[in-house]
Amino acid sequence: MLRIGLTGGIGSGKSTIAALFAAQDVPVIDADVIARQLTLPGAAATIQILQTFGPGFADTHGGIDRQRLAQHIFSDRKARARLEAILHPLIRSEMLHQMKNLDAPYCLLVIPLLIEAGQQDMVDRILVVDVDERTQITRVAARDNRNEAEIRAILSTQIDRVQRLKMADDRITNTGDLAQLKAQVETLHRKYLASALSQSSNR
């Protein structure tokens, strides 16, 4: 099975793109969805995170207060490294487990920090969702009610646009309307199906 790694900076539109691939019946495994499941009340990762960072980072239900924890780790590099050391191996393990149960020509792995975390070995091709920084800031401010300083702190933890595009095998430009996005996804979908068929016939 061909493995496509979908990545992009914050606010680039990864979730929208993933939904468009899912509408083509492509299996989608999303690292952020898994991370949310891992940090539900009582989950092993939740317990470990609260032991590491303190009970003040729990929400009212005993899960993780994601917004408060995000504010903390994006202002403290060491804290971010501690969180990643807890979550990244668990997320990777769960993604690999879910892939084993798939029966499809190809799947989409949505990994925001695919390149930053050095997880290129998990995928066969890297698909980057590309937007300019100002668009990212505008979208995240509207979506998450964050100020520009907070958003720039997050952006500073991610590789820049030029570096990301250098790593891309494929690119979707997300500056147009939904019809333009659908057209790009449909083109790539046909390409990936052909590549998966070629990969399968060569085995």
C-alpha positions in Angstrom: 0.0 0.0 0.0 1.3 3.4 -1.0 1.7 5.8 2.0 1.2 9.5 1.4 2.3 11.8 4.2 0.2 15.0 4.3 1.9 17.9 6.1 2.0 21.7 6.2 2.3 24.5 8.7 -0.4 25.5 11.1 -3.4 27.0 9.4 -2.5 25.7 6.0 -5.7 23.6 5.6 -4.6 20.1 6.3 -7.9 19.0 7.7 -9.8 20.4 4.7 -7.5 18.5 2.3 -7.7 15.3 4.3 -11.5 15.5 4.2 -11.4 15.9 0.4 -9.3 12.8 0.1 -11.6 10.9 2.5 -14.5 11.9 0.1 -12.6 9.9 -2.5 -12.8 6.8 -0.2 -9.1 7.2 0.7 -8.3 5.9 4.3 -7.1 8.8 6.4 -5.0 8.4 9.6 -4.6 11.7 11.4 -1.9 12.2 14.0 -3.9 15.0 15.7 -7.0 12.8 16.0 -4.9 10.1 17.6 -3.2 12.7 19.9 -6.7 13.8 21.2 -7.7 10.2 21.8 -4.4 9.6 23.7 -5.1 12.5 26.0 -8.6 11.7 27.0 -9.4 11.4 30.8 -7.7 8.4 32.3 -5.6 7.5 29.3 -2.0 6.4 29.9 -0.6 9.4 28.1 -2.8 11.8 30.0 -1.6 10.4 33.3 2.0 10.7 32.2 1.6 14.2 30.9 0.0 15.4 34.1 2.7 13.7 36.2 5.3 15.5 34.0 3.7 19.0 33.8 1.5 19.1 36.9 -2.3 18.8 37.6 -2.8 22.4 36.6 -2.8 21.3 33.0 -5.9 19.1 33.4 -9.2 20.2 32.1 -12.5 20.0 34.1 -13.1 16.4 33.0 -9.6 15.1 33.9 -8.3 15.2 30.4 -5.6 17.6 29.1 -6.3 21.3 28.8 -4.9 21.4 25.3 -4.9 25.2 24.9 -3.1 25.8 28.2 -0.6 23.1 27.5 0.0 24.5 24.0 0.7 28.0 25.4 3.2 26.5 27.8 5.1 24.3 25.3 5.3 26.9 22.6 7.1 29.3 25.0 9.4 26.6 26.4 11.5 24.5 24.1 12.4 22.0 26.8 8.8 21.5 27.8 7.9 20.9 24.2 10.6 18.2 23.9 9.3 16.5 27.0 5.8 16.4 25.6 6.9 15.1 22.3 9.0 12.4 24.0 5.7 11.2 25.6 3.3 11.5 22.6 5.3 10.9 19.4 6.2 7.3 20.0 2.6 6.5 21.0 1.1 8.3 18.0 3.6 6.6 15.7 2.7 3.2 17.1 -1.0 3.8 16.7 -0.6 5.0 13.2 1.3 1.9 12.2 -1.3 -0.3 13.9 -4.1 1.3 12.0 -2.2 1.0 8.7 -1.9 -2.8 9.2 -5.7 -3.1 9.2 -6.2 -1.2 5.9 -7.0 -2.7 2.5 -6.7 0.1 0.0 -4.4 1.1 -2.9 -3.1 4.0 -0.8 -3.7 5.8 2.5 -3.2 9.3 3.7 -1.2 9.9 6.9 -1.8 13.4 8.3 1.3 14.3 10.3 1.7 18.1 11.0 5.3 17.6 12.2 6.3 14.9 9.7 9.5 16.7 8.7 10.3 18.3 12.0 10.0 15.0 13.8 12.1 13.1 11.2 9.2 10.7 10.4 9.8 10.6 6.7 10.4 6.8 7.0 6.7 6.3 7.6 5.7 7.5 4.2 6.5 6.9 0.5 5.6 10.4 -0.7 5.4 13.8 1.1 2.4 16.0 0.1 2.7 19.6 1.4 -0.2 21.9 1.8 1.3 25.3 0.9 0.1 28.8 1.9 1.9 32.0 2.7 2.7 33.0 6.3 0.2 35.9 6.4 -2.6 33.6 5.4 -1.6 31.2 8.1 -1.7 33.9 10.8 -5.1 35.2 9.6 -6.7 31.7 9.5 -5.4 30.6 12.9 -6.4 33.9 14.6 -9.9 33.4 13.3 -10.0 29.7 14.1 -8.4 29.5 17.5 -8.8 33.1 18.8 -5.1 33.4 19.3 -3.1 36.7 18.9 -0.4 37.2 16.4 2.4 36.8 19.0 1.1 33.4 20.0 0.8 32.2 16.4 4.3 33.4 15.5 5.6 31.4 18.6 4.0 28.3 17.1 5.3 29.1 13.6 8.8 29.4 15.0 8.7 25.7 16.1 8.0 24.6 12.5 10.3 24.5 9.6 9.9 27.5 7.2 8.0 27.4 4.0 11.0 27.1 1.7 12.5 24.2 3.6 9.1 22.4 3.7 8.6 22.8 -0.1 12.1 21.4 -0.7 11.1 18.2 1.0 7.8 17.9 -0.9 7.2 15.3 -3.6 3.8 16.9 -4.3 2.1 20.2 -3.4 -1.3 21.6 -3.0 -1.7 25.3 -3.0 -4.4 26.3 -0.6 -5.1 30.0 -1.6 -8.1 29.5 -3.8 -11.6 28.4 -3.4 -13.0 24.9 -2.6 -13.5 24.0 -6.2 -9.8 24.7 -6.9 -8.8 22.5 -3.9 -11.1 19.7 -5.1 -9.5 19.8 -8.6 -6.0 19.5 -7.1 -7.0 16.6 -4.8 -8.7 14.8 -7.7 -5.6 15.1 -9.9 -3.4 13.8 -7.1 -5.9 11.0 -6.3 -5.6 9.7 -9.9 -1.8 10.0 -9.7 -1.6 8.1 -6.4 -3.9 5.3 -7.7 -1.7 4.9 -10.7 1.4 4.8 -8.6 -0.1 2.3 -6.2 -1.1 0.0 -9.1 2.4 0.3 -10.5 3.9 -0.4 -7.1 1.7 -3.5 -6.7 2.5 -4.9 -10.1 6.2 -4.6 -9.6 6.2 -6.8 -6.5 
